[in-house]
Amino acid sequence: DFCEATKIILESKSYEVSIAYDGIEGWEKVKAERPDLIVLDVMMPKKDGYAMCKELKADQKYAEIPVVLLTAVAENVPTTRYTTLMGMETEADDYIDKPVEPSELVKRIEALLSK
């Protein structure tokens, strides 16, 4: 699946990766592991990526963690309840459309982590 493929790509670049399959599980992992960066898919069950990103950015304990929204929403806006504007309102540090080339994803993550 996409999560596993992304994990393999990032681990090949020596990143430690933890996966959550929904927003609730994601929050638990953030609290337990305090990651250096978070990649969220917009269309997650239980709590979508937009909601999770907004909550992260509103919480002083986690607001400084860079968040990347990675999604196919941009190409599917007419068929989903999500909009590009919703993505901008989350204060995500980057917004990447799927499909994304692995090299582009790695470069954008490296750029955020070097700030």
trRosetta pair geometry for C-beta under 8 A, 3 or more apart (Angstrom, degrees):
i j d omega theta_ij theta_ji phi_ij phi_ji
1 4 5.2 91 56 13 72 103
1 5 7.0 -137 99 -6 34 92
2 5 5.7 -57 -145 38 32 112
2 6 6.2 30 158 -18 67 107
2 41 7.6 90 101 -82 137 141
2 98 7.7 -6 -143 -135 144 147
3 6 5.9 -59 -149 38 27 109
3 7 6.3 31 152 -23 64 108
3 19 4.9 93 170 -144 124 129
3 21 6.9 -80 -38 -95 166 76
4 7 5.5 -52 -147 34 32 116
4 8 6.5 35 154 -21 65 102
4 19 7.5 -7 -74 -84 54 162
5 8 5.8 -52 -152 32 31 112
5 9 6.6 32 151 -19 63 105
6 9 5.7 -53 -150 35 34 113
6 10 6.3 24 157 -11 67 109
6 17 7.7 176 117 -153 82 150
6 39 7.1 -138 163 103 146 154
6 70 7.9 108 -110 117 152 167
6 105 7.2 -106 -135 159 95 161
7 10 6.1 -62 -146 43 27 104
7 11 6.0 24 159 -17 66 112
7 17 4.5 175 -136 113 81 150
7 19 5.9 -50 -71 -58 133 118
8 11 5.9 -57 -140 40 26 108
8 12 6.4 33 156 -27 61 105
9 12 5.9 -58 -157 28 27 114
9 13 7.2 10 150 -5 60 106
9 102 4.6 -141 -138 -144 140 117
9 105 6.8 53 122 80 146 132
9 106 6.8 -125 154 -60 107 106
10 13 5.8 -64 -157 42 39 104
10 15 4.2 -56 166 61 95 129
10 17 5.0 108 87 -66 127 130
10 105 8.0 -83 -69 125 91 116
10 106 7.2 177 -100 -99 64 86
10 109 7.3 -22 -116 78 109 174
11 14 7.4 50 -171 -83 40 12
11 15 6.2 -97 -83 65 36 71
11 16 7.7 54 -107 -109 80 27
11 17 5.6 -90 -58 9 90 119
13 106 5.6 150 -53 -137 162 124
15 109 7.5 -22 -80 140 156 145
18 29 5.4 179 130 -170 132 134
18 33 5.8 143 6 4 165 178
18 35 6.9 -137 36 -80 116 123
20 23 7.8 93 127 -101 126 14
20 25 4.0 176 -158 110 103 99
20 26 3.8 171 90 -77 152 63
20 28 7.5 150 -116 53 135 87
20 29 5.0 -142 -58 4 124 139
21 25 6.0 27 44 52 63 149
21 44 7.4 165 157 -150 41 103
21 45 7.5 7 136 39 82 104
22 25 5.1 89 56 16 76 103
22 26 6.8 -132 100 -11 38 94
22 44 5.2 149 -137 165 48 104
22 45 4.5 -53 -114 74 115 81
22 46 4.1 62 167 29 131 120
22 47 6.7 100 159 34 84 72
23 26 5.1 -52 -143 34 34 121
23 27 6.5 39 158 -23 66 98
23 44 5.0 131 -40 100 83 130
23 45 7.6 -148 8 88 84 40
23 46 5.3 -154 46 91 87 90
23 47 2.6 -115 91 76 142 93
23 48 6.3 -35 -46 4 140 10
23 49 7.1 -153 -87 -71 108 38
23 51 6.5 29 -154 78 162 107
23 52 4.5 -148 -142 -60 108 123
24 27 6.0 -49 -154 28 31 110
24 28 6.9 29 149 -16 61 104
24 46 4.6 -65 -9 138 108 143
24 47 5.6 124 -46 4 65 115
25 28 5.7 -54 -154 35 36 113
25 29 6.5 34 151 -18 67 106
25 46 7.8 94 -3 58 81 151
26 29 5.8 -59 -151 37 31 109
26 30 6.4 34 152 -22 67 104
26 38 7.7 89 -174 -158 113 122
26 40 7.1 64 -155 -110 159 97
26 44 7.3 18 -19 160 137 167
26 47 7.4 -125 43 74 114 113
26 52 5.8 9 94 -142 138 153
27 30 5.6 -51 -148 32 33 113
27 31 6.4 30 155 -16 65 105
27 47 7.2 24 -25 60 118 155
27 52 6.7 -138 -62 -132 90 104
27 55 7.5 -23 -103 105 118 142
28 31 5.9 -57 -151 38 30 109
28 32 6.2 19 156 -11 66 114
29 32 5.7 -61 -139 45 31 106
29 33 5.4 -12 175 15 71 120
29 35 7.6 25 135 -31 97 115
30 33 6.8 -72 -122 53 16 84
30 34 7.0 62 179 -91 55 36
30 35 6.5 -72 -119 12 65 97
30 38 6.8 -1 -98 -91 111 137
30 56 7.0 -111 -154 -106 163 109
30 62 6.2 29 167 -118 127 142
30 65 7.6 -174 -148 59 111 171
31 34 7.7 6 -162 -59 15 70
34 62 7.9 -140 -129 -102 75 86
34 65 7.7 -147 -168 -81 64 133
35 38 5.7 118 78 -70 133 77
35 65 6.5 83 82 -153 76 134
36 65 7.1 178 177 -139 19 89
36 66 7.8 5 145 34 62 96
36 113 6.2 45 141 -122 121 104
37 65 6.7 174 -104 -179 29 84
37 66 4.8 -19 -121 71 87 100
37 67 7.6 172 -166 -84 64 30
37 68 7.0 28 172 -5 106 104
37 109 6.2 125 128 -153 164 92
37 112 6.0 104 -118 107 130 126
37 113 5.9 -71 -45 -75 134 95
38 56 6.9 -126 46 -126 157 167
38 65 5.8 56 -7 139 106 120
38 66 7.3 179 29 94 68 53
38 67 4.9 -16 70 -112 102 74
38 68 7.1 -174 95 28 51 69
39 67 7.9 157 -90 -162 25 54
39 68 4.7 -18 -111 69 71 108
39 70 5.4 13 -175 -5 99 127
39 109 7.5 -39 -66 -95 117 116
40 44 7.2 -81 -171 -19 86 134
40 49 3.7 143 145 -139 113 107
40 52 5.8 -174 -129 80 147 127
40 53 5.9 -144 42 -58 158 100
40 67 6.3 1 2 -171 115 101
40 68 7.0 166 24 83 67 53
40 69 5.5 -30 73 -109 95 60
40 70 6.8 158 76 24 39 78
40 92 7.8 -121 45 -115 117 124
41 44 5.4 121 78 -55 94 92
41 49 5.4 -154 93 -52 32 135
41 69 7.9 97 -131 -163 16 62
41 70 5.8 -49 -91 79 60 83
41 71 5.9 124 -158 -89 60 77
42 48 5.9 13 173 177 56 106
42 49 4.2 -96 -104 45 33 123
42 50 6.0 35 -142 -33 87 86
42 69 5.9 51 -64 -171 89 107
42 70 7.9 -152 -16 76 76 38
42 71 3.8 24 3 -101 112 144
42 73 5.0 -18 61 -33 158 132
42 82 5.8 76 156 -136 137 163
42 87 7.0 -57 -95 -91 131 103
43 48 6.3 -23 -112 -133 29 104
43 49 7.3 -28 -5 3 27 106
43 71 6.7 116 -2 -137 86 106
43 72 7.7 -42 11 47 128 88
43 73 6.9 156 -35 -67 103 97
43 80 7.4 -91 -85 -140 123 144
43 82 7.3 -107 -70 -21 89 147
44 47 6.7 -6 94 81 111 52
44 48 5.5 151 47 -126 75 43
44 49 5.7 106 2 -44 110 77
44 52 7.5 5 51 -9 139 136
47 51 5.1 -115 -174 87 86 127
47 52 5.4 104 130 -59 112 94
48 51 5.2 94 59 12 74 101
48 52 7.0 -143 100 -3 37 92
48 82 7.7 -158 174 -84 154 121
49 52 5.6 -57 -141 41 33 110
49 53 5.9 35 160 -22 68 107
49 69 5.5 127 142 -131 132 92
49 71 6.8 -152 51 -67 152 122
49 90 8.0 1 131 -127 76 167
50 53 5.9 -57 -147 36 26 110
50 54 6.4 26 156 -18 63 107
50 69 7.5 40 -79 -120 61 138
50 82 7.0 177 -28 -128 138 108
50 86 5.3 -19 -127 151 151 107
50 87 6.6 -100 -99 -91 103 51
50 89 7.8 37 -161 73 110 94
50 90 5.2 -131 -148 -75 67 130
51 54 5.9 -55 -149 36 30 111
51 55 6.4 27 155 -16 64 109
52 55 5.7 -58 -150 39 31 111
52 56 6.3 34 153 -22 66 105
53 56 5.6 -52 -146 34 32 113
53 57 6.2 23 159 -12 66 109
53 67 5.1 148 -128 146 97 154
53 69 6.2 -34 -61 -71 154 107
53 90 4.0 40 102 175 127 128
53 91 7.1 179 150 62 102 69
53 92 5.2 -29 -162 -76 148 91
54 57 6.1 -62 -146 42 27 105
54 58 6.1 22 157 -17 64 114
54 89 7.6 0 -90 122 112 85
54 90 5.1 -96 -60 -133 75 75
54 91 7.4 105 -108 27 55 96
55 58 5.8 -60 -142 40 29 109
55 59 6.3 22 160 -19 65 112
56 59 6.1 -67 -149 35 26 106
56 62 4.7 -90 -157 120 76 125
56 63 6.9 150 145 -92 64 42
56 65 6.5 -80 178 62 122 112
56 67 5.9 124 88 -66 148 142
57 62 7.8 -80 -62 103 24 88
57 63 5.3 71 -152 -129 42 79
57 67 7.2 -92 -56 12 97 142
57 90 6.8 141 5 164 141 64
57 91 4.3 124 -151 78 166 129
57 92 8.0 -107 -50 -68 134 40
58 63 7.2 177 26 -88 8 105
59 62 4.8 30 87 35 110 99
59 63 6.2 -172 76 -46 49 82
60 63 5.6 -30 -121 1 31 122
62 65 5.2 -38 -171 13 72 120
66 93 4.3 -59 -153 31 83 163
66 94 7.5 28 176 3 108 97
66 112 4.1 145 170 172 164 123
66 113 7.1 -122 31 -70 146 53
66 115 7.3 116 -69 40 133 127
67 90 7.7 -98 103 134 138 115
67 91 8.0 70 51 104 125 70
67 92 4.9 -99 100 -135 101 74
67 93 5.5 129 50 10 55 92
67 94 7.9 -168 100 35 47 66
68 92 6.7 91 -128 -180 18 112
68 93 6.5 -54 -70 68 58 90
68 94 4.6 -13 -116 68 83 102
68 95 7.5 -180 -162 -79 60 26
68 96 6.1 7 -179 4 108 113
68 108 6.9 107 -117 126 137 118
68 109 6.9 -63 -34 -89 154 79
68 112 6.9 -129 -58 -22 106 164
69 87 5.6 -165 96 -148 161 104
69 90 6.7 93 -53 68 140 149
69 92 4.4 -50 -14 -125 106 168
69 94 7.3 -165 30 96 65 53
69 95 4.8 -5 62 -117 105 72
69 96 7.1 170 87 27 54 64
70 96 4.9 -11 -110 69 73 103
70 98 6.2 74 166 -53 82 99
70 100 6.8 -82 -147 0 106 141
70 105 7.6 33 -113 -122 133 113
71 74 7.0 121 99 -10 94 80
71 82 7.8 -95 169 130 151 159
71 87 7.4 -141 39 -99 143 133
71 95 7.7 -35 30 -166 104 81
71 96 7.6 129 22 80 58 57
71 97 6.8 -47 78 -121 60 46
71 98 6.1 -109 134 3 14 102
72 75 5.8 -51 -179 44 75 104
72 76 5.8 49 129 -2 88 120
72 97 7.0 78 -112 -168 38 72
72 98 4.3 -57 -66 66 80 108
72 99 7.6 20 -94 -44 101 51
73 76 5.7 -86 -142 58 33 94
73 77 6.2 66 161 -74 75 68
73 80 6.0 -94 -135 62 84 153
73 82 4.6 -64 -144 101 133 135
73 83 7.9 -156 160 -100 123 3
73 84 7.3 165 116 -77 109 60
73 87 7.0 165 77 -53 142 127
73 97 8.0 -117 52 -121 62 79
74 77 6.4 -9 -153 -38 26 104
74 84 6.0 57 -109 -88 80 105
74 97 4.6 -55 32 -108 137 118
75 97 6.9 100 -23 -165 95 122
76 79 5.0 -68 -174 54 84 102
76 80 5.1 62 125 -14 103 115
76 82 8.0 49 92 59 95 107
77 80 6.4 -76 -131 46 25 94
77 82 6.9 -101 -119 93 65 74
77 83 6.0 64 -146 -122 109 54
77 84 6.4 -37 -92 -28 137 86
82 86 5.7 -116 -159 55 71 144
82 87 7.6 59 175 -45 108 92
83 86 4.7 111 58 -5 76 99
83 87 7.5 -136 101 -2 52 83
84 87 5.5 -51 -162 30 42 116
84 88 6.7 40 146 -18 70 102
85 88 5.6 -53 -151 35 38 111
85 89 6.3 39 152 -23 68 106
86 89 5.7 -57 -150 34 31 114
86 90 7.1 43 152 -35 61 98
87 90 6.0 -48 -162 11 35 115
87 92 6.6 -42 180 18 77 133
87 95 5.2 90 158 -128 128 139
88 95 7.4 -52 -76 -39 59 157
92 95 5.5 101 89 -67 134 84
93 112 5.6 96 127 -128 137 124
94 108 5.6 147 -179 174 165 121
94 112 6.2 -102 -15 -66 126 129
96 100 5.2 19 160 -84 119 147
96 104 7.5 155 -145 127 127 110
96 105 6.7 105 168 -104 166 77
96 108 6.3 149 -75 81 132 169
97 100 6.8 144 85 -67 49 92
100 104 5.4 -122 -180 79 94 117
100 105 5.0 102 123 -59 128 100
101 104 4.4 86 63 5 91 106
101 105 7.1 -162 88 -8 47 84
102 105 5.7 -56 -149 36 34 113
102 106 6.3 32 156 -18 68 107
103 106 5.8 -54 -147 38 32 111
103 107 6.3 32 155 -20 65 107
104 107 5.8 -55 -146 37 31 111
104 108 6.3 26 158 -16 66 108
105 108 6.1 -61 -148 39 27 107
105 109 6.3 25 155 -16 64 109
106 109 5.8 -58 -147 39 29 110
106 110 6.2 32 155 -21 65 107
107 110 5.6 -54 -146 37 30 113
107 111 6.4 33 154 -23 64 104
108 111 5.6 -47 -147 31 33 115
108 112 6.7 31 154 -16 63 103
109 112 5.9 -56 -151 37 33 108
109 113 6.2 24 155 -14 67 111
110 113 5.9 -62 -144 42 29 107
110 114 6.2 26 159 -21 66 112
111 114 6.0 -61 -146 35 26 108
111 115 7.3 42 153 -40 59 93
112 115 6.1 -39 -163 2 36 115
